[in-house]
Amino acid sequence: MDDKLLGYVIFICSLLGIACYFYLVFLSPWFLLTIQVSVFVAVAGILAIITWLGYTLVTTPSPSPLEDFDEELSTEEKVEENA
């Protein structure tokens, strides 16, 4: 698919989405439900991102201390000097 055609499709679909959301919030009898669902999806999305960050922090191993890194560098420098 051509990039311009894809751009037009995204553009038109987003305008239709805005029009549908406008109708649901301001003109339909389901405005309260629409707002409730929108707010729930937004809050759930933010909390899902925070959950993912917490999971990543829990499952990622801790980095080695800088002292160990300095020792590794000094041993590598000694090996290079001897070579």
N, C-alpha and C positions, 0 to 999 in steps of 0.2 A: 504494500500500500504506500502510495506517495505521501511524503511528510506533510505537504500542504493539505492534502485531502484529509489526513488524520487530524490536522490542526482545525480544519473546518468542522469536522464531526465533533471534536471535543468542544469547540466554541458553541455550536448549535445545541448540543446536549446540555452544556452548562447553563445556557440561557433558558432552555426548557425546564431545567431543574429549578432555577430561580423563580420562574413563573409558577411552577407547581407549588413550590414552597410558599410563595406569596399568597396564592389562592388558599392553601390549607391553613395558613396563619390568620389571614385577614378576612376571607370571604366564606369559608366553609363552617358548618356547624361543629366540626371536629377540631377547632382551633386550640382548645385546652389540651386535648390529647396530643396534638401535634407538638405543642410547646413542651409538654411533659416528656415525650419521646426524644425530642431534640436535646433537651437538657440532660436527660439520662445518658444518651449516647456520648455527649461531650464529656460528662463527668466520668463515665466508665472508660472512655478512651484515655483520659489523663491518668486515672488510677491504674489502668493497664500498663501505661508507660512507666509509672513509678514502680509497679510490681516487677516489670522486666528489669529495671535498674537494680532493685534489691536482689533479685535472683542472680543477676550478673555479678554483683558484689559478693554474694555468698559463695558462688561456685568458682570464681576466679581465684587461682592460687596467689598468695601474697608474693610480692617481689622480694628478691634477695636484698639483704641490707647493703648499703653502700660500702661498708668496710670489706665485705666479701668481694665486691666488684673491684675495689682498689687492689686487693691482694691478687685477683686474677690478672689485672692489668700489669702489675709489677712482675708476676711470674712470666707472662707473655713477653714483656720487654727483656727479661733476663734470657729467655730462650732465643729471642731475636739477636741479642748481643753475642751470644755464644755461637750462633750460626755463621 
